[in-house]
Amino acid sequence: MPDYFKDLSALGRRQKIAFQLIADGGLITLCFLAALTIRLESIEFLSNLKIWAPLAISAGMALAAFWLTGLYRSLMRFVTGKIMVSITKGAATFAIVLLISSSLLNAGIPRSVPIISAVLMLLTVGGLRFFVRQLFRKPIEVAKKRVVIYGAGEAGLELLNSLFHGRDYAPIAFVDDDPRLQGLTIGGFPVCSPDAIPQLVEESALQVVLLAIPSLTRAKRREIITSLENLTLEVKTIPGLSDIISGKAKISELRNVSAEDLLGRDPVIPDAELLKRNIAGQVVLVTGAGGSIGSELCRQILAQEPHSLILYELSEFALYSVEAELAETAKRLGHSAKIIPVLGSVQNAKRLENAIKAFGVDTIYHAAAYKHVPLVEENVVEGIRNNIFGTLSIARLAYENGVDRFILISTDKAVRPTNVMGATKRVAELICQAFAQEETETTYSIVRFGNVLGSSGSVIPRFRSQIETGGPVTVTHREVNRYFMTIPEASQLVIQAGAMGKGGDVFVLDMGEAIKISDLAVAMVKLHGLTPYIIENPDDVFPDKGDIPICFTGLRKGEKLYEELLIGNNPEPTLHPRVMTATEVALPSSQLLPILEKLMAACKVYDLPAIREILCTLPLDYAPLEDELTDCLWKAARSREPIMQHKRPLPVER
């Protein structure tokens, strides 16, 4: 920035206003003299002293109008087209006062001169401000990223206006699929075809694409993103239409295009009757209410206006967070539902029983579970106690207390499990199927689905964090693939599936196509405008090959390449196009419960070989990848044996 502009910037507020008043006064005088010259085609009027009094009066009134309409409250570098309203009012005041004062003082000023002067004032007073704004902004423009706005509608124009005030982006063009808009100029920028983006990258050093179509479907968004993938452009988007309408976000709030945008499908409109069936006016309890799925279930349940929503959660902070959020949502929407936070573990049967009886629970969504495969592989006993015996406790209590409906949230890892976590979830399914075979008032249902996008500890938040820290992005195997679904869609489908249950149903959600995790990692790197490259060792870094390294680290303990959703191949359709039902192997409680008693006895003494044998005996199709089970506590105790005076086994757990 030139020194004289730095000096102007350093002036105080009053000094800047005084400077503008002097400049505007000079411009008004020049406009008046120019108007007389244009009208009279000579400068002989300068000898007429009578013209100066009307000019002084009119100029003073015009400056007063500028002041009163707020022209001097605007900073030069941030002025917008709105200042023309103030300038128009000032110019009109000048013209009217000049016409009246000239007539009263008999100054001999032609009647067309006030009009010509007003037009010249609009051009000069307004033009000077936009010229100064551009001079102030020019040094900043150099440091800004050059962007195109994808979408030349109202949202795109509003985004353009917000970019003018920011310090991050310099727009160079609009891009739009509509041929009727291509070739036009909007806000001073050309509207180009999407095919022109590669040319803009080469000729104009384009760095960022801003998606400004809030109503864009996920399918169309995915199509656009895929077309940009190989151009190493950073892609950002404005919030979705629902967030803008609800007031959660503004159009100017840009965010990175996420893997959720890339993988998510356009959800099927939910069946309102199914959503309300087990919720509206009822008392609903959600276990694991602070988790990714549990918390979203609570949001969806609250929208259906239950009588009470019981949040049952072991983590104090998670429970505090979800309860505060739901209370605020209920207040904003004017819902009268009681939101009751209950701290407790699903392994604590007495605590569960008290909660069910105290609040008269009608419907239970059981989402509490340990779900991370490698962690459960190293904490086998606790994983079994929580996932199996926690489910047994709450399923039995639902049976004993006449709860209307019990819905178990299961996982695709329960199908032909190769790890303890998957095996425990399949046993949890068997428990629900066993109780469903009893004469009971409770309708037991199981809903099985794959990975949800953005859940805690899942691959997508981990990839995002690794990219932001410069890599490497770690993928377990080149061929590993997974099914993905957005958390809101999964939660809505869980509620609808549970409403269709008749007893012992195993519902399977349509997860779409499986996604290769390595392709997902590459796509996420490219979405950040960076170039990925493959390395063999996490410590290897080759900046000349690209920006973010991707390293394949090998499958983790208990992890398999491909996940499945069905044990058999006999899914049947339901009332909902994305919910199927399957008939799976079940055991009556008379056979299952004695086996579970043996499993609990083995857990109490950390008898891992017995635990493995029992899991293999059950109809789980359990095929562990490891030769033997290991538990981090058991392993630590055994590693100390050689240096101990005598063997000290782990104490029996009660």
C-alpha positions, 0 to 999 in steps of 0.5 A: 500500500502506498505511503499516502494511503497508510497515512490516511488509514492512520488518521483518527475518525474525526480527521477522516470525516473532515477530509471527506467533507472537504473533498465532497465540498470541492467536488460539489463546487466542481460539478456546479462549475462544470454544469454551468460550462456545459449549459452556457458553453463558456466560462464568462459566468465566473464574473457573475458574483451572484452565483456563489451565494446560491452555491454556498447555501446549496453545498452546505445543505447537500453536505448536511444531507450526506451527514444525516443519511449516514454517508460519513459513517461508512468506512471507505474500504467497506463501502457498498452500493447502498451509499448511492442512496445517501448520495442521491438524497444529497444530490437531490437536496443540492438541486432543489436548494440551488433552484430555490436560492437562485430564484430568490437571489436572482442569480441568473442560474439556468434551471437545467444547471441544478439537474446537471449538477446533481447527475455529476455529483452522483458520478463524482462523489460516488465514483471517488468512494469506489475508486478509493475502496479499490485502491485500499483493497488492491494490496489485499487482493494479491494475497487472496485466493482466486475463486469461482462461485459455482451457482449464479443464482441469488445465493451466489450473488449474496456470497459474492457480496460477502466475499467483497468484505472478506480477506480470504477470497478474490472472485474471478467468475461465476460458473453455472450449468444453466446455458441461459446464464452462460455468457452473461455478466453478474455483479461484474463477473462473467458466467462461465460453463463448468467446462471452462474451469480447467481453463480458468485454472491455467489462465487465472491461477484459480485455486478454490471453487465455492459451491453456492447452490443450497438446494443442491442434491447430494447426487448432483453435489457428488457429480460436481465434486467428482468432476473437479477431483483431478484439478487439485482445487479446494472445494468449499460450500455454503450450508444446506437449505435446511440449515439456512431456513432454520437459522442455524447457518448463513449463506456466507458461512463457508465450509469444506466439502466433506466426505459426507457430501461425497458419499451421502445419498439423497435420503428418502422422505421418511414416513411420518406415521412410522416415525411417530408410531412408537414415540408421540406422547410416549415415554422413550428411553435411549441407552448410549444417548451421548454417542453418535447414533444415540444422540442423533436418535434423541434429536429425531425422537424429540422432533416427534414430541414424546411425553418424556425422553430418558437419556441413559448414558455412562459418560458424564460429559456426553450426557451433559452435552446432549441434554443441554443441546436437546433442552435448547432445541425443545425450547426453540421448537416449543416442545413440552417433552420432558428431557431427563438425563440419567447417568448409569451403565447398562451393566447396572441392572438395578439402575436400569430397572429403577429408571424403567419403573420410575418413568414408566418407559414405553419404548427403548432404543438400545444403542449403548455398546463398545463398537471399536474393533481393535479396542474390544479385541484388547478388552475382551472381557469388558466388551462381552460384559457390556455388549452381551450382558448389558443387552441381556439386562435391559432386554430382560427388564423390558420383558419383566416390566411390559415395555411396549417396544425394544429396538436393538441397534446392531452392526454389519460386523455381527454378520460372520464376525471375525472379531470379538466386537462383532461376535458380541453384537451377534449374541446381543441379537440372539438375546433379543430373538430369544426374548421375542419367542417368549410370551411377552407384551414387548415387541423386540426388533433388531436394526442392523447397518454399517458405518455412519459418516462422521461418527466418533472414532470413525475413519472420516474424522481421522482422515480429516485430522491427518490431512489438516496436520500434513499427513500421512493419511493412514489406511489399513489396506488397499482393498478394504471397503465399508458401507456408509450412511449419514447419521440422520438417515440411519437414525430415521430408518432405525425409528421407522424399522422399529415401528414395523417390528412384529417380534424378533425381526432383523431389519437391515438398512439399505446402505448402498454400494460399499466404498473402498477406503483407499479411494475415500482417502484420495478423494478427501485429500483432493477435496482440500486442493492437495495432491496425494501420493503413496508411501511405504513407511509412515516416516517417509516424506517426499514433497516433490511427489505431492502434498499429503502422503497416504500409507497402508499400515495393514489390517488391525487386530480382528479387522476384515476386508469386507463387511456384510449385512446379511447372514443368509441371502433371503432379504424381504422388502418392507413398507420402506424402500430402504429397509429390508427384513431377514430371517436369521438363525435364533435360539430359544432362551432355554438353550441360550441362557445356560450358555450365557451363564457359562460365558459370564463364569469364564469372564469372571476369572478371565478364562480366555480359552473358555470364552473363545470356545463358548463364542465358537459354540454359539451359532454366530459363524464366528471365525476369529482371525487370531490364534487366541484371544488376548485381553490387555489386563490378562496379558499384563498380569501374565507378563509379570509371572516370571519375576514374581515370587508366586503366581498371583492370578487376577481377582475374580470379578463379581 
